[in-house]
Amino acid sequence: MALIITDDCISCDICEPECPNEAISAGDDIYVIDPGRCTECVGHYDRPQCRQVCPVDCIPQDPERVESRGALMARYQTLTAA
C-alpha cells in the first residue's frame, strides 16, 4: 500500500526530507504523498521513515491503494533504475 497523510498533519516539515523516493511534498494545507513514488521505503529501509519521524502519527496506509511488497519493490526498482 502507498501511504497517505491525514488532516491531522501539522505541516512540521519533518517527513519530507526523510523520504528516499521524494514522494512527499507540501500541499495547500498539509503535506501529501505521491502514490506513484511511495514504496513505503521498501528497497531502502525496513520501515517507512516518514512514519518513524512523524510527531502526530498521521501517516497511515492508504486503504484505496492495496499493494503487495513485491509491487512496492518493483516500483522501487523502477524509481532507482534511472
C-alpha positions in Angstrom: 0.0 0.0 0.0 1.1 3.5 -0.5 0.9 5.8 2.5 -1.3 8.9 2.9 -1.0 11.9 5.2 -4.2 12.7 7.0 -5.7 16.1 8.0 -4.1 15.6 11.4 -0.8 16.8 9.7 0.7 19.8 11.4 3.0 20.6 8.5 6.0 20.3 10.7 8.4 19.7 7.7 10.0 16.6 9.3 8.7 13.9 6.9 9.6 15.4 3.5 13.4 15.2 3.8 13.2 11.6 5.2 11.5 10.2 2.1 14.2 8.4 -0.1 11.8 8.5 -3.1 10.9 12.2 -2.9 7.3 11.1 -2.7 6.4 13.7 0.0 5.7 17.4 -0.9 4.0 20.4 0.6 0.3 20.6 -0.4 -2.0 23.5 0.1 -2.7 22.9 3.8 -0.8 19.7 4.7 1.9 17.5 3.2 0.9 15.0 0.6 2.4 11.7 -0.7 2.6 10.9 -4.4 1.4 7.2 -4.5 3.3 6.7 -7.8 6.6 7.3 -5.9 5.8 5.8 -2.4 7.3 2.4 -1.8 6.8 2.5 2.0 10.6 2.7 1.9 10.8 -0.9 0.5 14.2 -1.3 -1.0 15.7 1.5 1.2 14.7 0.7 4.8 12.8 -1.9 6.9 10.1 0.6 7.8 8.6 3.8 6.3 10.9 6.6 7.5 8.1 9.2 7.4 6.1 7.2 9.9 9.1 6.9 12.1 9.6 10.6 12.4 6.0 11.9 12.4 5.3 13.5 15.8 1.5 13.2 15.4 1.2 9.8 13.8 -0.8 11.0 10.8 0.6 8.7 8.1 -1.4 5.5 7.8 -1.5 3.1 4.9 -3.9 4.1 2.1 -6.8 1.5 2.0 -7.5 2.7 -1.5 -4.1 1.5 -2.7 -3.5 -2.0 -1.6 -0.2 -3.2 -2.9 2.0 -6.2 -2.2 5.6 -6.0 -1.0 6.5 -7.3 -4.5 4.7 -4.4 -6.2 6.4 -1.9 -3.9 9.8 -3.5 -4.7 9.0 -3.3 -8.4 8.2 0.4 -8.0 11.5 0.9 -6.1 13.4 -0.8 -8.9 11.8 1.4 -11.5 12.4 4.6 -9.5 16.1 3.8 -8.9 16.8 2.5 -12.4 17.2 6.0 -13.8 
